[in-house]
Amino acid sequence: MDGKVRGLAILGSTGSIGGQTLEVVRSFPGKLSVVGLAAGHNHELLARQAQEFKARVVSCHSPGEMGASWLPPGCHVTTPEEVACHPDVNLVMAASVGSAGLGPIMAALGHGKTVALANKEPLVMAGELIMAEARRWGVDILPVDSEPSAIWQCLRGEERDVSRVVITASGGPFRQRPRGELASVTPEEALRHPTWRMGKKITVDSATLMNKGFEVIEAHWLFDLPWEKIEVVIHPQSVIHAMVEFADGSVKAQMSPPDMRLPIQYALFYPQRPRNGALPRLDPVEIGALTFEALEVDRYPCFGLALEAGKKGMTYPAVLSAADEVAVELFLAGAIGFTEIPDLVGDVLSEHHSVSTPSLEDILEADAWARRMAYAWAR
Ligand SMILES: NC(=O)c1ccc[n+]([C@@H]2O[C@H](COP(=O)([O-])OP(=O)(O)OC[C@H]3O[C@@H](n4cnc5c(N)ncnc54)[C@H](OP(=O)(O)O)[C@@H]3O)[C@@H](O)[C@H]2O)c1
């Protein structure tokens, strides 16, 4: 490893990806310096993290409730944008959930900060604008999501002559449940993912496969891939995260145990691959068999909605993302059923009138409109 200490800002530090990012930081004492932390409502954990990692700036939803005495000396409370843009930050781990990350990500890119991107919803909403902003300032966006990270790792060293990219999906907890029984799925059941431990929103998105649709959109923007070159297959073991097929028919696959600390660490230390004894190792004999199945698109209407909105572009993906965020929130609150998630998202999308070549303001307006429509749908 080089001797440089990287200055980190972690947006969403109190969440699943944020917490695992801090675990990786703990595994490499003196290599990464946590400059800033941004969270939502979990003030208590944020304060403990700020103490442990001697953060210099923090942000949260209601700073008034935080109590300055909890913070380490010299640490002050500010906005997520300022956390991301602090002069000592080189790398921003974007790991908040939903559309809230869009503003800080755009601010970070505008300030020349490398962005490690776990928070996929902003890229779904505004992929074209985010990629243009990164190009404008000559800044890298490093994938953290395991499937885009796998594509990135397969493409390392040879980015030409790609004929196809295959993203894998576990299929979620209801892959084998009769379709007629899906309407009665409870939030507790939807939150029981077979292979990954994640935050609630992405866990429900994984059960509906909206998350896989988001990943196709992510891959389209991050790797400039045409839609027809991106495929999805069901792979229940979640060991192969993606495959890249080249023009000669050779296929590279990236394999690792389903543990987000690996893609997180890959982005934090890229282009190096330091050893981390805390990470599990892959034992092929123990795995035994890797299986693949075709994706039954009719079984997962959210996947189809995501692909359609992604391909239409304009403000449709922003509406998709916002309507889904509200639908998942309402499902988790018991206000709508599991199979009403695609009904709600589909109805809001079909009511939408998009503007072509949208600005950031148009996208935020479409997001706000979709939220209003989604709440009204459930009333
Ligand atoms: N978890 C995974 O394995 C995984 C894998 C790939 C990609 N991702 C993506 O990474 C992102 C984070 O996922 P996660 O599973 O870590 O979610 P999570 O556990 O729910 O954590 C979300 C984080 O965002 C913060 N947050 C919530 N609302 C916010 C707001 N309005 N403004 C600022 N911060 C806010 C939360 O703060 P409080 O808790 O303090 O309220 C928390 O720190 C998502 O976009 C997800 O799709 C996750």
The ligand as an SDF file (V2000), in Angstrom:
LIG
                    3D

 48 52  0  0  0  0  0  0  0  0999 V2000
  -26.5930   -2.3640    2.4620 N   0  0  0  0  0  0  0  0  0  0  0  0
  -26.0610   -2.9010    1.4080 C   0  0  0  0  0  0  0  0  0  0  0  0
  -25.5520   -4.0300    1.4460 O   0  0  0  0  0  0  0  0  0  0  0  0
  -26.0330   -2.1610    0.0900 C   0  0  0  0  0  0  0  0  0  0  0  0
  -25.4540   -2.7620   -1.0180 C   0  0  0  0  0  0  0  0  0  0  0  0
  -25.3670   -2.0450   -2.2110 C   0  0  0  0  0  0  0  0  0  0  0  0
  -25.8820   -0.7690   -2.2950 C   0  0  0  0  0  0  0  0  0  0  0  0
  -26.4710   -0.2080   -1.2100 N   0  0  0  0  0  0  0  0  0  0  0  0
  -27.0230    1.1540   -1.3340 C   0  0  0  0  0  0  0  0  0  0  0  0
  -26.3840    1.9810   -0.3680 O   0  0  0  0  0  0  0  0  0  0  0  0
  -27.2860    2.9360    0.1590 C   0  0  0  0  0  0  0  0  0  0  0  0
  -27.3460    2.7660    1.6730 C   0  0  0  0  0  0  0  0  0  0  0  0
  -27.9050    1.4960    1.9580 O   0  0  0  0  0  0  0  0  0  0  0  0
  -27.9300    0.9080    3.4340 P   0  0  0  0  0  0  0  0  0  0  0  0
  -28.3790   -0.4850    3.3160 O   0  0  0  0  0  0  0  0  0  0  0  0
  -26.6290    1.2220    4.1030 O   0  0  0  0  0  0  0  0  0  0  0  0
  -29.0940    1.7910    4.0820 O   0  0  0  0  0  0  0  0  0  0  0  0
  -29.4190    2.0210    5.6320 P   0  0  0  0  0  0  0  0  0  0  0  0
  -28.8070    0.9570    6.4620 O   0  0  0  0  0  0  0  0  0  0  0  0
  -30.8790    2.2500    5.7110 O   0  0  0  0  0  0  0  0  0  0  0  0
  -28.6390    3.3680    5.9530 O   0  0  0  0  0  0  0  0  0  0  0  0
  -29.0210    4.5760    5.3670 C   0  0  0  0  0  0  0  0  0  0  0  0
  -28.1740    5.6960    5.9030 C   0  0  0  0  0  0  0  0  0  0  0  0
  -28.6520    6.9180    5.3120 O   0  0  0  0  0  0  0  0  0  0  0  0
  -29.0060    7.8300    6.3770 C   0  0  0  0  0  0  0  0  0  0  0  0
  -30.1490    8.6180    5.9420 N   0  0  0  0  0  0  0  0  0  0  0  0
  -31.4390    8.2300    5.8670 C   0  0  0  0  0  0  0  0  0  0  0  0
  -32.2130    9.2250    5.3870 N   0  0  0  0  0  0  0  0  0  0  0  0
  -31.3730   10.2530    5.1810 C   0  0  0  0  0  0  0  0  0  0  0  0
  -31.5610   11.5730    4.7140 C   0  0  0  0  0  0  0  0  0  0  0  0
  -32.7840   12.0150    4.3500 N   0  0  0  0  0  0  0  0  0  0  0  0
  -30.4720   12.3710    4.6250 N   0  0  0  0  0  0  0  0  0  0  0  0
  -29.2370   11.9150    4.9770 C   0  0  0  0  0  0  0  0  0  0  0  0
  -29.0110   10.6830    5.4300 N   0  0  0  0  0  0  0  0  0  0  0  0
  -30.0670    9.8750    5.5190 C   0  0  0  0  0  0  0  0  0  0  0  0
  -29.3390    6.9610    7.5640 C   0  0  0  0  0  0  0  0  0  0  0  0
  -29.2110    7.7310    8.7490 O   0  0  0  0  0  0  0  0  0  0  0  0
  -29.9760    7.3740   10.1340 P   0  0  0  0  0  0  0  0  0  0  0  0
  -29.9220    5.8920   10.2730 O   0  0  0  0  0  0  0  0  0  0  0  0
  -29.1060    8.1020   11.1230 O   0  0  0  0  0  0  0  0  0  0  0  0
  -31.3520    7.9240   10.0620 O   0  0  0  0  0  0  0  0  0  0  0  0
  -28.2750    5.9000    7.4130 C   0  0  0  0  0  0  0  0  0  0  0  0
  -27.0240    6.3760    7.8630 O   0  0  0  0  0  0  0  0  0  0  0  0
  -28.6290    2.6930   -0.5450 C   0  0  0  0  0  0  0  0  0  0  0  0
  -28.7650    3.5680   -1.6360 O   0  0  0  0  0  0  0  0  0  0  0  0
  -28.5140    1.2630   -1.0390 C   0  0  0  0  0  0  0  0  0  0  0  0
  -29.2720    1.0280   -2.2130 O   0  0  0  0  0  0  0  0  0  0  0  0
  -26.5500   -0.8730   -0.0320 C   0  0  0  0  0  0  0  0  0  0  0  0
  1  2  1  0
  2  3  2  0
  2  4  1  0
  4  5  1  0
  4 48  2  0
  5  6  2  0
  6  7  1  0
  7  8  2  0
  8  9  1  0
  8 48  1  0
  9 10  1  0
  9 46  1  0
 10 11  1  0
 11 12  1  0
 11 44  1  0
 12 13  1  0
 13 14  1  0
 14 15  2  0
 14 16  1  0
 14 17  1  0
 17 18  1  0
 18 19  2  0
 18 20  1  0
 18 21  1  0
 21 22  1  0
 22 23  1  0
 23 24  1  0
 23 42  1  0
 24 25  1  0
 25 26  1  0
 25 36  1  0
 26 27  1  0
 26 35  1  0
 27 28  2  0
 28 29  1  0
 29 30  1  0
 29 35  2  0
 30 31  1  0
 30 32  2  0
 32 33  1  0
 33 34  2  0
 34 35  1  0
 36 37  1  0
 36 42  1  0
 37 38  1  0
 38 39  2  0
 38 40  1  0
 38 41  1  0
 42 43  1  0
 44 45  1  0
 44 46  1  0
 46 47  1  0
M  CHG  2   8   1  16  -1
M  END
$$$$
